[in-house]
Amino acid sequence: MPPPSGQGAAIVPEPPWWLTLSRSTRTTGRPVVQAAADGRWETARELTIAGRADASHEALDGVVQAADDDVAIEGLWPGQAFVGVRWRSDETSAVDVALDRLRTVLHPPDSAADAWPVETALLALLGTVPSADLELAELGAVNAWASTGPEVLWQRGHGPGEPDLDNLLARRPDLTACSRPVAVELAVTLPRPSWIGIAVSTSGTEPVHRLDRRLLDDVLDRVL
């Protein structure tokens, strides 16, 4: 039956960026769970989810004690994707609870983790949904974000909606051919800093990870 005169079809809102990205990203295997103090992912500590709960919390406590300002936990599917959440270093209880939530969905895995692993891990760490208003898109080297130096691709409220990728990439040969996998990280700060990263490089048999422009464009087209 057509809608009454003067009324159009119902408008279905677009899903938020994090849902679009997480449900269109395919991963294989279980993620590596890691924690880092003050953004130093180069020295991230792996948290063994499959073992004793107190062992993973002891490892996490070591990271918290080493932090001056903040601590973050990530679920990392090597060479594929990662999700992460950051807390102030004095929010120890919240960090412990987040790790327990992640353990619940990953070990033993439940059906949600199998169907939508990226979404499941992000929501478990955060304990709620991220802001629907994407704030930042960066290109960087996985587990070498600070030492390599990320490149801002897009930032809410700054400049045009689409970056000049050709000029940007020409300035960063260290990201177009890198010793680490290269990823696009999409991030928000509400309700607390959280992010999804998608790998956009390939390596084959080479030790160098080469940026794949097609993969990069695909990720940006999905959310920007």
PyMOL commands that set and color helices and strands:
alter all, ss='L'
color gray80, all
select helices_A, chain A and resi 17-23+41-43+53-66+92-106+111-115+117-126+145-148+165-170+173-176+213-223
alter helices_A, ss='H'
color red, helices_A
select strands_A, chain A and resi 32-37+45-46+70-77+81-88+136-141+151-155+177-178+182-188+194-199+201-202+209-211
alter strands_A, ss='S'
color yellow, strands_A
deselect
rebuild
show_as cartoon
